[in-house]
C-alpha cells in the first residue's frame, strides 16, 4: 500500500473512532442507531426481505450519522484527498478543470513605492488565485490556501538588499517557488506527508520539519527566507 493511501486510512480510522466516541456519549443517539441496525439485520435475515424494515433502519442510521460532526469531517477529508491525490495515485487522468489542475500563480515584479494607507486585500482559500497580474512594488509574500497548486515566481523582480520572506501555508496541494540565482535562501518546511526538493536534493518527510540553508547564504547580499507549512503536498524550491 502506498504511503498516501496509508495516511488516508489512518486519518479516516481516527475520525471513525471520534464518531464512535460521539455516539457513545449520546445514549439516545446510540439507542436509535442500534434500533436501526436491528431493523436492517431482521430485514436481511428474512427469506422475503421486508422492505419497510430495511428502509426504516437505513433512514434511522442515516439520520444518526448526518447529525454527527465526525461524519462530515470524514466525508470532507475523503473528497479533498481523492480530488487531489487519489486519482493521481490510481493512474486515472483527471479533467482539465479539476481542483488538482487549478493553480495559483504569484508573479512578482517591482515599481515605484505607492501609498498603502487604508489598503485592504482578500484571498480565496480554494480555486484559482493569481496574485501579481500587474506590476507592483516588492513586498513580503504571505499565501494561505486550503487546497490547490501554488506557484510563486520571483524571476521577474529584484529583491532588496536585505532579508525578504515568503510564507506559504496550505492544507493540500503542490507548491513551487522559483528563485533567481545569486540570492541566499533559508528554507524551512513542516508537513505531515510530502516530498521536498531544494538545491537538487530531494527528501520525503513524514510528520517532520526541515530547515536548510543554501551554500551561498552567508555571502549573499540579498537573502530570502522561505517558510512553508502543508498537511499533505510536495514543495519545490527551484533556481531560475
C-alpha positions as CSV (number, residue, x, y, z in Angstrom):
1,X,0.0,0.0,0.0
2,X,1.4,3.4,-1.0
3,X,2.1,5.9,1.8
4,X,-0.6,8.5,0.8
5,X,-3.3,5.8,1.0
6,X,-1.9,4.6,4.3
7,X,-2.2,8.2,5.6
8,X,-5.7,8.4,4.3
9,X,-6.7,5.2,6.1
10,X,-5.2,6.3,9.3
11,X,-7.0,9.7,9.3
12,X,-10.3,8.1,8.4
13,X,-9.8,5.5,11.2
14,X,-9.2,8.3,13.7
15,X,-12.3,10.1,12.6
16,X,-14.2,6.8,12.9
17,X,-13.0,6.5,16.5
18,X,-14.1,10.1,17.1
19,X,-17.5,9.2,15.6
20,X,-17.9,6.2,18.0
21,X,-16.9,8.4,20.9
22,X,-19.6,10.9,20.0
23,X,-22.2,8.2,19.7
24,X,-21.3,6.6,23.0
25,X,-21.5,9.9,24.8
26,X,-25.1,10.4,23.5
27,X,-27.2,7.4,24.8
28,X,-30.3,8.5,22.8
29,X,-28.5,8.6,19.6
30,X,-26.8,5.2,20.3
31,X,-30.1,3.6,21.0
32,X,-31.5,4.9,17.8
33,X,-28.5,3.5,15.8
34,X,-28.9,0.1,17.4
35,X,-32.6,0.1,16.6
36,X,-31.9,1.0,13.0
37,X,-29.2,-1.6,12.7
38,X,-31.5,-4.3,14.2
39,X,-34.2,-3.4,11.7
40,X,-31.8,-3.8,8.8
41,X,-30.5,-7.1,10.3
42,X,-34.0,-8.5,10.7
43,X,-35.0,-7.4,7.1
44,X,-31.9,-9.1,5.6
45,X,-32.4,-12.4,7.6
46,X,-35.8,-13.0,6.2
47,X,-36.2,-15.1,3.1
48,X,-38.6,-12.5,1.9
49,X,-37.0,-9.3,2.8
50,X,-39.2,-6.8,4.5
51,X,-38.7,-3.5,2.6
52,X,-40.3,-1.4,5.3
53,X,-37.9,-2.6,7.9
54,X,-34.9,-2.2,5.6
55,X,-36.0,1.4,4.6
56,X,-36.8,2.3,8.2
57,X,-33.5,1.0,9.5
58,X,-31.5,2.8,6.7
59,X,-33.3,6.1,7.3
60,X,-32.6,5.9,11.1
61,X,-28.9,5.2,10.5
62,X,-28.5,8.0,8.0
63,X,-30.2,10.5,10.3
64,X,-27.9,9.5,13.2
65,X,-24.8,9.7,11.1
66,X,-25.5,13.1,9.5
67,X,-26.1,14.6,12.9
68,X,-22.5,13.8,13.9
69,X,-19.8,16.3,13.0
70,X,-17.3,13.4,12.7
71,X,-19.3,12.0,9.7
72,X,-19.0,15.3,7.9
73,X,-15.3,15.5,8.7
74,X,-14.8,12.0,7.2
75,X,-16.7,13.0,4.0
76,X,-14.8,16.3,3.6
77,X,-11.4,14.7,4.1
78,X,-12.3,11.9,1.7
79,X,-13.4,14.3,-1.0
80,X,-10.3,16.5,-0.7
81,X,-7.9,13.6,-0.6
82,X,-9.5,11.8,-3.6
83,X,-9.7,15.0,-5.5
84,X,-6.0,15.8,-5.0
85,X,-4.2,12.5,-4.6
86,X,-6.5,9.5,-5.1
87,X,-6.9,9.7,-8.9
88,X,-3.3,10.6,-9.4
89,X,-2.1,7.6,-7.4
90,X,-4.5,5.3,-9.1
91,X,-3.3,6.4,-12.5
92,X,-6.6,8.0,-13.6
93,X,-6.3,11.1,-15.7
94,X,-8.1,14.0,-14.1
95,X,-10.2,16.5,-16.1
96,X,-8.5,19.7,-17.1
97,X,-10.8,21.8,-14.8
98,X,-10.3,19.6,-11.7
99,X,-9.2,21.1,-8.4
100,X,-5.8,19.5,-8.8
101,X,-5.1,21.4,-12.1
102,X,-6.2,24.7,-10.7
103,X,-3.0,26.6,-10.0
104,X,-2.5,29.9,-8.3
105,X,0.5,31.8,-9.8
106,X,2.2,34.6,-8.0
107,X,4.2,36.7,-10.4
108,X,6.2,39.4,-8.6
109,X,7.7,42.5,-10.3
110,X,8.8,45.9,-9.0
111,X,7.7,49.5,-9.4
112,X,7.9,52.8,-7.6
113,X,6.6,52.7,-4.0
114,X,3.0,53.7,-3.6
115,X,0.9,54.7,-0.6
116,X,-0.8,51.8,1.3
117,X,-2.9,53.9,3.6
118,X,-6.3,52.2,4.1
119,X,-5.4,49.4,1.7
120,X,-7.2,46.0,2.0
121,X,-6.5,42.7,0.3
122,X,-8.5,39.5,0.1
123,X,-7.5,36.0,-0.9
124,X,-9.6,32.9,-1.8
125,X,-8.8,29.6,0.0
126,X,-10.0,27.3,-2.8
127,X,-9.9,27.8,-6.5
128,X,-7.9,30.0,-8.9
129,X,-5.9,32.7,-7.2
130,X,-3.5,34.7,-9.3
131,X,-1.5,37.5,-7.5
132,X,0.6,40.0,-9.4
133,X,-1.2,40.3,-12.7
134,X,0.0,43.9,-12.7
135,X,3.4,45.4,-11.8
136,X,3.8,46.3,-8.1
137,X,6.5,47.1,-5.7
138,X,8.2,44.2,-3.8
139,X,6.6,43.2,-0.6
140,X,6.9,40.1,1.6
141,X,4.6,37.4,0.4
142,X,2.1,35.6,2.7
143,X,-0.1,33.0,1.0
144,X,-2.7,30.9,2.8
145,X,-4.8,28.4,0.9
146,X,-6.8,25.3,1.7
147,X,-6.3,23.2,-1.4
148,X,-4.7,23.6,-4.8
149,X,-1.4,24.1,-6.6
150,X,0.6,27.3,-6.0
151,X,3.5,28.8,-8.0
152,X,5.5,31.7,-6.6
153,X,7.7,33.1,-9.3
154,X,10.4,35.6,-8.2
155,X,12.2,35.6,-11.5
156,X,10.8,39.0,-12.6
157,X,11.8,41.0,-9.6
158,X,14.9,42.4,-7.9
159,X,14.9,41.7,-4.2
160,X,16.1,44.5,-1.9
161,X,19.5,44.3,-0.3
162,X,18.0,42.9,3.0
163,X,16.2,39.9,4.3
164,X,12.9,39.1,2.4
165,X,10.4,36.5,3.3
166,X,7.9,34.2,1.6
167,X,5.3,32.3,3.7
168,X,3.0,29.7,2.2
169,X,0.5,27.9,4.4
170,X,-1.6,25.2,2.8
171,X,-3.8,22.2,3.5
172,X,-3.3,20.1,0.4
173,X,-1.6,20.5,-2.9
174,X,1.8,21.2,-4.6
175,X,3.9,24.3,-4.1
176,X,6.7,25.5,-6.4
177,X,8.8,28.6,-5.6
178,X,11.1,29.9,-8.3
179,X,14.1,31.9,-7.0
180,X,16.7,33.7,-9.1
181,X,20.4,32.7,-8.8
182,X,22.5,34.9,-6.6
183,X,20.0,35.0,-3.7
184,X,20.8,33.2,-0.4
185,X,18.0,31.0,0.7
186,X,16.8,29.9,4.1
187,X,14.2,27.2,3.6
188,X,12.0,25.9,6.5
189,X,9.2,23.4,5.9
190,X,6.8,21.4,8.1
191,X,4.4,18.8,6.8
192,X,2.5,15.6,7.7
193,X,3.5,14.0,4.5
194,X,5.2,15.3,1.3
195,X,8.3,15.4,-0.9
196,X,10.7,18.3,-0.6
197,X,13.1,19.4,-3.3
198,X,15.8,22.0,-2.6
199,X,19.1,22.6,-4.5
200,X,18.7,19.3,-6.3
201,X,18.3,17.4,-3.1
202,X,15.0,15.5,-2.7
203,X,13.6,14.2,0.6
204,X,10.4,12.6,1.7
205,X,9.0,14.0,5.0
206,X,6.6,12.2,7.3
207,X,5.4,14.3,10.2
208,X,8.7,16.2,10.2
209,X,10.2,19.7,9.9
210,X,13.3,20.6,7.8
211,X,15.4,23.7,7.9
212,X,18.1,24.2,5.2
213,X,20.5,27.0,4.2
214,X,21.8,27.4,0.7
215,X,25.5,27.2,0.1
216,X,25.8,30.9,-0.6
217,X,23.5,32.1,2.2
218,X,26.1,33.9,4.4
219,X,27.9,35.6,1.4
220,X,24.8,36.8,-0.5
221,X,23.8,40.5,-0.2
222,X,20.2,39.5,-0.9
223,X,18.7,36.8,1.3
224,X,15.3,35.1,1.2
225,X,13.6,33.2,3.9
226,X,11.0,30.7,2.7
227,X,8.6,29.2,5.3
228,X,6.1,26.7,4.1
229,X,3.6,24.5,6.0
230,X,1.4,21.9,4.5
231,X,-0.7,18.9,5.6
232,X,-0.2,16.8,2.5
233,X,1.7,18.0,-0.6
234,X,5.1,18.4,-2.3
235,X,7.2,21.6,-2.2
236,X,9.9,22.5,-4.7
237,X,12.4,25.4,-4.5
238,X,13.8,25.9,-8.0
239,X,16.6,28.2,-9.1
240,X,15.8,30.1,-12.3
